[in-house]
């Protein structure tokens, strides 16, 4: 892959991430969560080291991080994790496919699966984010 094609893919990934972060920030704020965009260092075999946006969410003493994981995975053009901090516990994963971000999360009533990718998935929206954040808050309190 040429350098310019590789840079174009990286730029597309960063644009996709920025759009996700902006939507998540707007929705979380609407739900009463405080948010702070941060920049994290990432490394990729094609691009080397680069900076990517991430989002901290906080409500009371519950802190959650939306962190980019990979620009591609089998069947997806991006993977981002959403998890409780500081233990990296209770993870939801977001995959970009079919031109949308899809959130995969094992709700307590969901059938048990071996991999988060096999968990119930829904297109990311204000409502699906609300449902996952509420479930994560419940898990954090237990």
MARSEGU-308515 format. One record per residue (C-alpha): residue number from 1; chain; x, z, y. Coordinates in nm, 3 decimals, decimal comma. Layout:
BEGIN
 resi chain       X       Z       Y
  NUM     A       X       Z       Y
...
END
This chain:
BEGIN
 resi chain       X       Z       Y
    1     A   0,000   0,000   0,000
    2     A   0,143  -0,094   0,338
    3     A   0,222   0,168   0,595
    4     A  -0,051   0,048   0,830
    5     A  -0,312   0,042   0,549
    6     A  -0,210   0,394   0,452
    7     A  -0,234   0,511   0,814
    8     A  -0,575   0,347   0,842
    9     A  -0,697   0,538   0,533
   10     A  -0,560   0,865   0,677
   11     A  -0,730   0,799   1,012
   12     A  -1,059   0,722   0,835
   13     A  -1,029   1,049   0,638
   14     A  -0,961   1,246   0,956
   15     A  -1,259   1,083   1,133
   16     A  -1,483   1,168   0,836
   17     A  -1,355   1,528   0,844
   18     A  -1,407   1,557   1,220
   19     A  -1,768   1,441   1,183
   20     A  -1,827   1,694   0,905
   21     A  -1,670   1,976   1,107
   22     A  -1,881   1,889   1,411
   23     A  -2,205   1,882   1,210
   24     A  -2,119   2,206   1,029
   25     A  -2,028   2,373   1,360
   26     A  -2,356   2,265   1,523
   27     A  -2,567   2,373   1,224
   28     A  -2,384   2,704   1,177
   29     A  -2,428   2,784   1,546
   30     A  -2,798   2,704   1,517
   31     A  -2,812   2,949   1,223
   32     A  -2,647   3,224   1,429
   33     A  -2,295   3,201   1,289
   34     A  -1,990   3,216   1,516
   35     A  -1,754   2,924   1,454
   36     A  -1,396   2,836   1,534
   37     A  -1,230   2,506   1,460
   38     A  -0,871   2,540   1,342
   39     A  -0,603   2,296   1,239
   40     A  -0,432   2,331   0,903
   41     A  -0,125   2,167   0,756
   42     A  -0,186   1,939   0,461
   43     A   0,037   1,725   0,244
   44     A  -0,054   1,401   0,073
   45     A   0,157   1,188  -0,160
   46     A   0,072   0,875   0,044
   47     A   0,095   1,019   0,397
   48     A   0,330   1,312   0,371
   49     A   0,253   1,609   0,594
   50     A  -0,032   1,590   0,843
   51     A  -0,273   1,815   1,034
   52     A  -0,643   1,831   0,947
   53     A  -0,940   2,014   1,101
   54     A  -1,103   2,310   0,926
   55     A  -1,380   2,545   1,035
   56     A  -1,408   2,924   1,025
   57     A  -1,762   3,064   1,019
   58     A  -1,844   3,429   1,073
   59     A  -2,161   3,635   1,073
   60     A  -2,114   4,013   1,098
   61     A  -1,829   4,088   0,857
   62     A  -1,884   3,777   0,640
   63     A  -1,619   3,509   0,690
   64     A  -1,634   3,164   0,534
   65     A  -1,386   2,878   0,558
   66     A  -1,466   2,506   0,539
   67     A  -1,134   2,359   0,427
   68     A  -1,038   1,997   0,349
   69     A  -0,893   1,964  -0,001
   70     A  -0,836   1,595  -0,074
   71     A  -0,906   1,258   0,083
   72     A  -1,020   1,120  -0,252
   73     A  -1,125   1,225  -0,599
   74     A  -1,283   1,036  -0,887
   75     A  -1,612   0,901  -0,752
   76     A  -1,565   1,051  -0,404
   77     A  -1,398   0,959  -0,077
   78     A  -1,319   1,316   0,019
   79     A  -1,342   1,675  -0,102
   80     A  -1,388   1,984   0,114
   81     A  -1,435   2,343  -0,008
   82     A  -1,653   2,609   0,150
   83     A  -1,566   2,962   0,038
   84     A  -1,587   3,330   0,116
   85     A  -1,275   3,484   0,260
   86     A  -1,036   3,645   0,204
   87     A  -1,071   3,626  -0,174
   88     A  -1,150   3,251  -0,196
   89     A  -1,455   3,361  -0,389
   90     A  -1,798   3,202  -0,429
   91     A  -1,701   2,841  -0,374
   92     A  -1,917   2,545  -0,281
   93     A  -1,760   2,201  -0,275
   94     A  -1,853   1,905  -0,061
   95     A  -1,791   1,553  -0,187
   96     A  -1,830   1,237   0,020
   97     A  -2,004   0,959  -0,175
   98     A  -2,297   0,724  -0,120
   99     A  -2,209   0,738   0,251
  100     A  -2,300   1,111   0,277
  101     A  -2,150   1,452   0,224
  102     A  -2,305   1,620  -0,082
  103     A  -2,278   1,994  -0,135
  104     A  -2,231   2,123  -0,491
  105     A  -2,304   2,492  -0,538
  106     A  -2,395   2,713  -0,832
  107     A  -2,695   2,908  -0,706
  108     A  -2,774   3,218  -0,913
  109     A  -3,081   3,045  -1,062
  110     A  -2,884   2,728  -1,147
  111     A  -2,785   2,651  -1,505
  112     A  -2,427   2,751  -1,580
  113     A  -2,182   2,462  -1,570
  114     A  -1,810   2,448  -1,636
  115     A  -1,712   2,263  -1,319
  116     A  -1,845   2,287  -0,962
  117     A  -1,875   1,906  -0,959
  118     A  -2,143   1,943  -1,230
  119     A  -2,342   2,196  -1,025
  120     A  -2,664   2,101  -0,850
  121     A  -2,588   1,880  -0,554
  122     A  -2,782   1,804  -0,240
  123     A  -2,709   1,591   0,064
  124     A  -2,556   1,818   0,328
  125     A  -2,807   1,908   0,601
  126     A  -2,901   2,204   0,815
  127     A  -3,131   2,328   0,537
  128     A  -2,882   2,288   0,251
  129     A  -2,609   2,456   0,456
  130     A  -2,850   2,741   0,536
  131     A  -2,932   2,787   0,167
  132     A  -2,566   2,798   0,063
  133     A  -2,460   3,030   0,347
  134     A  -2,747   3,269   0,263
  135     A  -2,650   3,271  -0,105
  136     A  -2,284   3,331  -0,016
  137     A  -2,381   3,618   0,216
  138     A  -2,586   3,774  -0,064
  139     A  -2,290   3,743  -0,301
  140     A  -2,055   3,898  -0,045
  141     A  -2,281   4,202   0,001
  142     A  -2,305   4,273  -0,373
END
